Amino acid sequence: MLRTPTGGAESGTATAGDRLVSIGTVLNQLRDEFPEVTISKIRFLEAEGLVEPRRTASGYRKFSPQDVERLAQILRMQRDHYLPLKVIREHLDALARGEQVSLPAPGRRRDPLEGSWEQDAVVEPSTVSRIGRAELIAAAEVTETELAEWESYGLIAEAEGGGYDAEAVIVARLVAGLGRFGLEPRHLRAVKAAADREAGLIEQVVAPLRRHRNPQTRAHAEATAKELAAQSVRLHAALVQTALGVRLQ
């Protein structure tokens, strides 16, 4: 017996009146809002217990409208708030109990050439400023083996004091995405080295400001570091476009 979306018992056989759809149909329904979603992603969320589709007598997955909406909620929390799956599950359980849920401010994705600091997500420090290893693996949808390999090449590292910063999820997803094009971690060492050199240049500029006694001057150092980082990202993007002779959209 399998649980229905309302928590009751339901036989594995779906009927026409249930308005149940296949995983392929679910994919088509979600792709308008989430163009990067895949069947593998939906199966992964099922494996993590975040959605429980019914099964036909032949074992095929069948999703109800409630299942599709739940998937959309999960994908929005990941895309807009960058929440790890553990936190998403807690929020969904709270919503199911009729409780109010407070989400972090939505993140923003900007073109690096727009001139502002690109930030994939804004998160609440009290909830997800640091996440554990298992949460990182789940949020980035990677394996322990992949993470260990990336750490061995210095692409990802634990933060001082333990745990991983939210940016580690972004890095893991980007490294995994590049891997689908055949770029291995060893190929990305040059990218990491270049990023470290850029960070070193920025640090040289702001270090005297950070050592200043005046709190306002120290605050100005952080603002300056962000602005310099934004300019560095813009320069990097422009140089890559120039080298390739293309325009990034």
Secondary structure, DSSP 8 states (H G I E B T S, - for coil): -EE-TTS-EE-S---GGGT-B-HHHHHHHHHTT-TT--HHHHHHHHHTTS---EE-TT--EEB-HHHHHHHHHHHHHHHHH---HHHHHHHHHHHHTT---------B---GGGSS--BS----HHHHSEE-HHHHHHHHT--HHHHHHHHHTTSS---TTSSEEHHHHHHHHHHHHHHTTT--GGGGHHHHHHHHHHHHHHHHHHHHHHT-S-HHHHHHHHHHHHHHHHHHHHHHHHHHHHHHT----
